[in-house]
Every structure is written in C-alpha cells, then in structure tokens.
Amino acid sequence: MSIKVAVLGAKGRMGGEVVNAVNASDMTLVAQLDLGDSLDQLVSVGAEVVVDFTTPDSVMGNLE
C-alpha cells in the first residue's frame, strides 16, 4: 500500500524538489499546496503524511 503524501510550499524551490522525490518513489502525491490554497484539501484527499516546506512564519498556522 502506497503512502499518501501532501506537500505544503510545493511551488517553492525546495517544495518542488520534495514533489519530485515523492513522484520518483513508491509513495503517492495527493496534494501540492501553496500560499492561498485551502488546507482542508489535506483531509479531502486523505493525506497520511504532510511535508511542510513553507516559511517559518506559516508553519505554526499549518500545524493548527
């Protein structure tokens, strides 16, 4: 069974590299979110793991 992964900050340089790494693995990329995207998508797509490559100012809000 493949792990369902979402990436926050997917449009950034490092977030894009995480997206590439997930796509090159046996994991399934279920969401690529960035500034302005609703975090509600994480639940609707069934993300099991979230990789956060946003800015330090955004991390605490994302955790909530």
Secondary structure, 3 states (H helix, E strand, C coil): CCCEEEEECCCCHHHHHHHHHHHCCCCEEEEEECCCCCCCHHHHCCCCEEEECCCHHHHHHHHC
